[in-house]
Amino acid sequence: MEKRFKELERRRDELVDELKLLRQRHERREVTDDDYQAKRYGIEREIVEVMDRLTQMRYLMESGYG
């Protein structure tokens, strides 16, 4: 379970970096407003899902189930 937890933490960090890069590209007008909103929404949804899984796993590991 700990290996999966580390994988999720890496994925979370990748998504945060991806969001930062998207924001920079939007500021440089390399991405349209519509594309920015759509891509941002998708990245943010995945971040929420990953964070939810991390929270669940953390609870299980601390409770002795992992």
PyRosetta script that sets phi, psi and omega in degrees:
from pyrosetta import init, pose_from_sequence

init()
pose = pose_from_sequence("MEKRFKELERRRDELVDELKLLRQRHERREVTDDDYQAKRYGIEREIVEVMDRLTQMRYLMESGYG")
pose.set_psi(1, -33.1)
pose.set_omega(1, -178.3)
pose.set_phi(2, -65.9)
pose.set_psi(2, -35.8)
pose.set_omega(2, 177.7)
pose.set_phi(3, -61.9)
pose.set_psi(3, -45.6)
pose.set_omega(3, 179.3)
pose.set_phi(4, -63.3)
pose.set_psi(4, -37.6)
pose.set_omega(4, 178.2)
pose.set_phi(5, -60.6)
pose.set_psi(5, -45.1)
pose.set_omega(5, 179.3)
pose.set_phi(6, -64.4)
pose.set_psi(6, -38.8)
pose.set_omega(6, 177.3)
pose.set_phi(7, -61.5)
pose.set_psi(7, -42.6)
pose.set_omega(7, 179.3)
pose.set_phi(8, -66.2)
pose.set_psi(8, -38.2)
pose.set_omega(8, 176.9)
pose.set_phi(9, -63.4)
pose.set_psi(9, -41.6)
pose.set_omega(9, 177.3)
pose.set_phi(10, -62.8)
pose.set_psi(10, -42.6)
pose.set_omega(10, 180.0)
pose.set_phi(11, -63.2)
pose.set_psi(11, -42.0)
pose.set_omega(11, 176.9)
pose.set_phi(12, -57.3)
pose.set_psi(12, -46.7)
pose.set_omega(12, -179.5)
pose.set_phi(13, -64.0)
pose.set_psi(13, -39.5)
pose.set_omega(13, 177.0)
pose.set_phi(14, -61.6)
pose.set_psi(14, -43.2)
pose.set_omega(14, -179.2)
pose.set_phi(15, -65.8)
pose.set_psi(15, -39.8)
pose.set_omega(15, 177.8)
pose.set_phi(16, -63.3)
pose.set_psi(16, -42.8)
pose.set_omega(16, 177.4)
pose.set_phi(17, -63.6)
pose.set_psi(17, -40.5)
pose.set_omega(17, 178.2)
pose.set_phi(18, -61.4)
pose.set_psi(18, -40.9)
pose.set_omega(18, 178.8)
pose.set_phi(19, -65.2)
pose.set_psi(19, -41.4)
pose.set_omega(19, 177.6)
pose.set_phi(20, -62.4)
pose.set_psi(20, -44.5)
pose.set_omega(20, 179.4)
pose.set_phi(21, -63.0)
pose.set_psi(21, -42.9)
pose.set_omega(21, 177.9)
pose.set_phi(22, -59.8)
pose.set_psi(22, -44.0)
pose.set_omega(22, 179.5)
pose.set_phi(23, -60.4)
pose.set_psi(23, -43.6)
pose.set_omega(23, 179.0)
pose.set_phi(24, -64.0)
pose.set_psi(24, -43.0)
pose.set_omega(24, 178.9)
pose.set_phi(25, -63.6)
pose.set_psi(25, -36.7)
pose.set_omega(25, 178.6)
pose.set_phi(26, -67.7)
pose.set_psi(26, -41.7)
pose.set_omega(26, 178.3)
pose.set_phi(27, -62.8)
pose.set_psi(27, -31.9)
pose.set_omega(27, 178.3)
pose.set_phi(28, -85.8)
pose.set_psi(28, 4.5)
pose.set_omega(28, 179.1)
pose.set_phi(29, 64.7)
pose.set_psi(29, 28.7)
pose.set_omega(29, 176.1)
pose.set_phi(30, -86.7)
pose.set_psi(30, -14.0)
pose.set_omega(30, -179.3)
pose.set_phi(31, -129.7)
pose.set_psi(31, 133.4)
pose.set_omega(31, 179.6)
pose.set_phi(32, -69.4)
pose.set_psi(32, 162.2)
pose.set_omega(32, 178.1)
pose.set_phi(33, -58.6)
pose.set_psi(33, -44.0)
pose.set_omega(33, -179.3)
pose.set_phi(34, -63.8)
pose.set_psi(34, -45.2)
pose.set_omega(34, 178.2)
pose.set_phi(35, -64.1)
pose.set_psi(35, -40.0)
pose.set_omega(35, 179.6)
pose.set_phi(36, -60.5)
pose.set_psi(36, -48.1)
pose.set_omega(36, -178.9)
pose.set_phi(37, -61.5)
pose.set_psi(37, -44.5)
pose.set_omega(37, -178.0)
pose.set_phi(38, -65.7)
pose.set_psi(38, -47.0)
pose.set_omega(38, -178.8)
pose.set_phi(39, -67.5)
pose.set_psi(39, -40.5)
pose.set_omega(39, 178.6)
pose.set_phi(40, -60.7)
pose.set_psi(40, -44.6)
pose.set_omega(40, 179.0)
pose.set_phi(41, -58.6)
pose.set_psi(41, -46.1)
pose.set_omega(41, -179.8)
pose.set_phi(42, -62.2)
pose.set_psi(42, -43.2)
pose.set_omega(42, 179.5)
pose.set_phi(43, -66.0)
pose.set_psi(43, -44.6)
pose.set_omega(43, -179.3)
pose.set_phi(44, -63.6)
pose.set_psi(44, -38.1)
pose.set_omega(44, 177.7)
pose.set_phi(45, -62.2)
pose.set_psi(45, -43.6)
pose.set_omega(45, -179.4)
pose.set_phi(46, -67.3)
pose.set_psi(46, -36.9)
pose.set_omega(46, 176.3)
pose.set_phi(47, -59.9)
pose.set_psi(47, -44.1)
pose.set_omega(47, 179.3)
pose.set_phi(48, -61.5)
pose.set_psi(48, -43.5)
pose.set_omega(48, 179.7)
pose.set_phi(49, -62.7)
pose.set_psi(49, -44.1)
pose.set_omega(49, -179.9)
pose.set_phi(50, -64.8)
pose.set_psi(50, -44.1)
pose.set_omega(50, 179.9)
pose.set_phi(51, -63.4)
pose.set_psi(51, -37.1)
pose.set_omega(51, 177.5)
pose.set_phi(52, -62.9)
pose.set_psi(52, -45.4)
pose.set_omega(52, 178.5)
pose.set_phi(53, -63.0)
pose.set_psi(53, -41.0)
pose.set_omega(53, 178.3)
pose.set_phi(54, -61.2)
pose.set_psi(54, -42.0)
pose.set_omega(54, 179.3)
pose.set_phi(55, -63.7)
pose.set_psi(55, -43.8)
pose.set_omega(55, 178.8)
pose.set_phi(56, -63.5)
pose.set_psi(56, -44.4)
pose.set_omega(56, -179.4)
pose.set_phi(57, -66.4)
pose.set_psi(57, -40.1)
pose.set_omega(57, 178.3)
pose.set_phi(58, -59.9)
pose.set_psi(58, -43.6)
pose.set_omega(58, 178.8)
pose.set_phi(59, -61.1)
pose.set_psi(59, -46.4)
pose.set_omega(59, -179.0)
pose.set_phi(60, -63.7)
pose.set_psi(60, -42.6)
pose.set_omega(60, -179.9)
pose.set_phi(61, -65.7)
pose.set_psi(61, -39.6)
pose.set_omega(61, 179.9)
pose.set_phi(62, -72.6)
pose.set_psi(62, -24.2)
pose.set_omega(62, 179.7)
pose.set_phi(63, -87.2)
pose.set_psi(63, -2.2)
pose.set_omega(63, 178.9)
pose.set_phi(64, 86.5)
pose.set_psi(64, 12.9)
pose.set_omega(64, 179.2)
pose.set_phi(65, -92.0)
pose.set_psi(65, -8.7)
pose.set_omega(65, -176.1)
pose.set_phi(66, -108.4)
pose.dump_pdb("model.pdb")
